[in-house]
Amino acid sequence: MKKALAILTTFILTALLQISALAADYSLPEKMQKQLNIGSGLKGSFLITEEGLEENTLPAALNRGQFEIRGLALADGSELSYYIYQTDDTEAQRNKTTLYGKNGTFYLESDFLPETLLSLAGIESVADRAGAHGENPPILSLAVKIFQTLQGKEKTNWDAAFADYGQKTELWLSRFPVETHYLNDEEGRNLLAMSYTIPFQAVKSFLLEMAESFLTDEQVRALLDPLLTEEQKAVYLNENLLYYYREIVGALQVQDDLTLTRVSDTRTGASVSTRLRLPLDRRLFGYEALQIDQVSGGSYTCRLTDDQKILMIAWPENLSLKGSFGHEVLFGRYNAERKETDPANLSLRISLTGTVSLPAEADADGRLHENYDYVCRITQDPAVLGEEYPEENLGSFDPVLVQLNLHFSSKNAQQSPTTAEIQLDGSQGPKKLSLSGTFKTAAPWILTAIETNGDQSVTEASDEQRAAWWEAWLKNAAEKTERMPEMQMPETQKTEKEDTQP
């Protein structure tokens, strides 16, 4: 719980800037995001309060500490500077922590960690470091870049390039005999089930066939070329290294066959459900099979299974955080041979709801207002995993409740500042966490760079060194943070002149 609430606290400021993704039209969150994208500054203040959390956590270190925040990012994306601080009686800044970014590298300096400048490469480098294995260049950064690319206009090109591989897969499936049988569902529909059983040796051959086609596909290579480093290209797009892929695939030890079942409505031909069961090499994956179920108009369910354990997650097919919504996500983790040091067995039901209020008329001052309310409830429910997994072997789990309210306001003109008021409350049993604050776009100022010489890399440091930095930061923050009296309300509502946007 302490990690979950700490992550929520530190993540919420960044999430606030990305909230435009939750809006369907040109909303106030979108307006705020656009203003920040073209170089507006961000000003505001926030207050963190907690109850019942362990002392060595971020919320406990900053408990009842009200901080000011200032932030600015250049429109071309090359530099940014965000910093939080407190003020003394003379309005002088103290307890300041600065995040400075330049050309994809971030630097952190803080009064709570004096004489230390930390650096952190972008998310792509972090992904590669996390996925580094053996002597080959890491490749996880490619997944990050592809995800980012698919959010933009390039998605159409990618869909076109890979459409042929979907057709090749369908053609490959047609080589194998199919078993068919008819059935009726609870709704009285006549259904046709088509089942394929494919020897894993044939799966291996198909994987190599696709790999060879992939490596010689100029259209695919043109899409991947700008996303890969020269070192990555030399290994992963090298036609002369096909033998290496043959060795990897040939070494897989799998006994079972791949099975695929498709169910369709005999009257309309519409798909009803699909089930894929892919056997795995337990030495590599820790599980014997991956099963994916998709119910059309319903949900997706993924299960990693073994004789003694299961890891599963299910989510609705229409999962979206846009507009008003109500979703349920299921998560289960169970190990019959669980050791004391292993993660607890859990069977969780996660409820996500969102309510968006977009009044059409401005108030008496000419300001438009929008409210976004989100609620997340997490409860233990043995029915998620089912009777096959005894309830008495589940770990204890106090229900989690997280509530987030975002109130945006602004005058109609494009240059009018946009204000966001945030209230986040989380609880689990006796543990409680709240973050409240007000943030506002403002006219830009001159971005001040920090001296980056003598930095120490967070990703290249040892686990012991990272832990030492974190412990020192928490200790100093707990000792130096100026705290508001417990009964005093946060002064996040401040009257400011309407700053002009660029």
Sequence and secondary structure as in RCSB ss.txt:
>XXXX:A:sequence
MKKALAILTTFILTALLQISALAADYSLPEKMQKQLNIGSGLKGSFLITEEGLEENTLPAALNRGQFEIRGLALA
DGSELSYYIYQTDDTEAQRNKTTLYGKNGTFYLESDFLPETLLSLAGIESVADRAGAHGENPPILSLAVKIFQTL
QGKEKTNWDAAFADYGQKTELWLSRFPVETHYLNDEEGRNLLAMSYTIPFQAVKSFLLEMAESFLTDEQVRALLD
PLLTEEQKAVYLNENLLYYYREIVGALQVQDDLTLTRVSDTRTGASVSTRLRLPLDRRLFGYEALQIDQVSGGSY
TCRLTDDQKILMIAWPENLSLKGSFGHEVLFGRYNAERKETDPANLSLRISLTGTVSLPAEADADGRLHENYDYV
CRITQDPAVLGEEYPEENLGSFDPVLVQLNLHFSSKNAQQSPTTAEIQLDGSQGPKKLSLSGTFKTAAPWILTAI
ETNGDQSVTEASDEQRAAWWEAWLKNAAEKTERMPEMQMPETQKTEKEDTQP
>XXXX:A:secstr
 HHHHHHHHHHHHHHHHTGGGG SSS HHHHHHHHHHTT EEEEEEEEEEES  TTSHHHHTTTEEEEEEEEE T
TSSEEEEEEEEE TT  EEEEEEEEEETTEEEEEETTEEEEEEEEE HHHHHHHHT  TTS   HHHHHHHHHHH
TSTTHHHHHHHHHHHHHHHHHHHTTS EEEEEEE TT  EEEEEEEEE HHHHHHHHHHHHHHHHT HHHHHHHG
GGS HHHHHHHT GGGHHHHHHHHHT    S EEEEEEEETTT  EEEEEEEEE  HHHHSSSEEEEEEETTSEE
EEEEE SSEEEEEEEETT   SSSEEEEEEEEEEETT  TTS   EEEEEEEEEEEE  SS  TTSEEEEEEEEE
EEEEE GGGT TTS GGGS     EEEEEEEEEEEESSTTS EEEEEEEEEEETTEEEEEEEEEEEE        
  TT EETTTS HHHHHHHHHHHHHHHHHH     TT               
